[in-house]
Amino acid sequence: MVKQPFLPELIQQYLYHETHDDFDFSDSEPDFDQYPVPHTVFTFASVVVHMFAPNEQSNFKGMRRERIRAVASWRNGPPRFDCAFVTKDSSLLGFEGLHVVRINLFFSFNTPGGLTHSCALVSWFTPTGVTADQTTGMWIVEPLKDENDTQIQSVIDIRHIIRGAHLIGHPGLSTLPSTLTYADTFDAFTHFYVNKFIDYNAHEIAF
């Protein structure tokens, strides 16, 4: 069972955007009722991203692959919902041309005519400033929220996903409890560093 009560209307919003070139993922004004909700969705636990990273010499001919997961239990432990970079504007350099999202669900469905849509349900983050943090060199993001203080979610085509992203909780001046685990990160922090030092490729695209 997919425990996402707003998924049907988010799928309708996605289908609308797929037929309109001037879409905005956070737009909720148009009438989406003309787009039927699929009766069945098929979920999957992960996707594998292939990328070309020619400057990363350790990879064969510059090719790299990684798996991005969205699972309710990882290795019989807590949930694992990975973060990812998605396309924002290919004409902009570095992080200015990217979005950061957290993957809540991977799924696919069919529309009339037999067309299959492979999608992800994502939660959005937004930069807190117009440049990276001067001390660390990393961008800082926070959850993008609506007027009800709820983090905005959307359905996107998985082809918009570029690769995985690594976020580090920004503690500010607070003291972290010794019981804090990685599974608590997204509940314990309100701001996050976008870690461009996690690997060579991330350093190249998230500057």
C-alpha positions, -999 to +999 in steps of 0.1 A: +000+000+000+013+035-009+007+057+021+007+090+002-029+105+004-021+133-020-005+112-046-036+111-070-038+149-073+000+152-076-001+127-105-028+149-121-006+179-116+024+160-132+003+150-162-007+186-167+029+198-166+039+171-191+017+187-217+026+223-210+061+236-218+059+265-194+054+244-163+064+252-128+067+222-104+052+242-075+023+256-096-011+245-083-035+270-100-046+252-132-076+228-133-061+193-133-094+173-132-092+168-170-064+143-163-076+109-151-059+093-121-045+059-129-062+030-111-029+012-105+006+023-098+037+000-096+063+009-070+100+001-070+127+006-044+155+023-063+168+036-096+203+034-110+217+066-125+244+065-151+265+096-157+295+108-177+322+123-154+352+126-177+374+143-151+370+116-125+400+094-135+391+064-113+362+055-135+363+036-168+362+061-196+346+086-173+314+066-168+299+064-133+268+047-119+250+050-086+218+037-070+193+060-054+169+044-029+135+051-015+126+022+009+106+019+041+133-002+057+170-003+047+187-036+056+161-044+082+166-011+099+152+025+095+138+039+063+161+052+036+148+080+014+178+094-005+183+130-018+191+139-054+200+167-077+174+173-104+175+196-134+165+232-129+181+252-158+208+237-179+220+271-191+231+280-155+264+268-141+269+248-109+243+246-082+224+276-096+212+252-124+201+225-100+173+216-075+177+194-045+149+170-036+143+141-013+129+110-029+098+097-011+086+071-036+096+056-070+067+044-091+053+040-126+018+040-141+002+037-176-020+063-193-045+056-221-027+046-252-002+024-233+023+052-224+043+043-193+054+071-169+083+063-146+082+089-118+094+099-084+074+116-056+098+142-042+100+168-014+116+201-024+144+221-008+153+258-016+185+277-012+186+301+018+208+326-002+220+336-036+255+323-031+273+294-013+282+298+023+315+318+025+330+297+053+324+262+040+319+268+002+287+248+004+252+259-004+227+259+024+191+248+017+159+245+037+126+227+031+104+245+006+071+249+024+036+261+016+014+285+036+005+257+060+042+252+068+042+218+050+070+208+028+060+210-008+059+177-028+056+170-065+057+141-089+085+143-115+097+122-143+128+102-132+146+115-163+150+148-144+172+132-118+209+138-124+225+119-095+223+115-057+229+144-034+243+144+001+229+168+027+245+176+061+224+189+089+232+225+098+230+226+137+235+264+141+243+271+177+223+241+191+239+212+209+232+179+193+220+150+216+243+120+218+213+098+208+209+114+174+212+089+145+213+094+107+177+083+105+167+114+125+185+139+104+156+153+084+135+158+115+163+172+137+175+200+114+158+229+096+188+238+073+212+216+055+246+220+037+247+206+002+278+185+004+299+191-027+328+173-011+312+139-011+329+129-043+347+144-074+315+146-095+295+164-069+323+189-065+321+197-102+284+202-104+274+217-070+299+246-067 
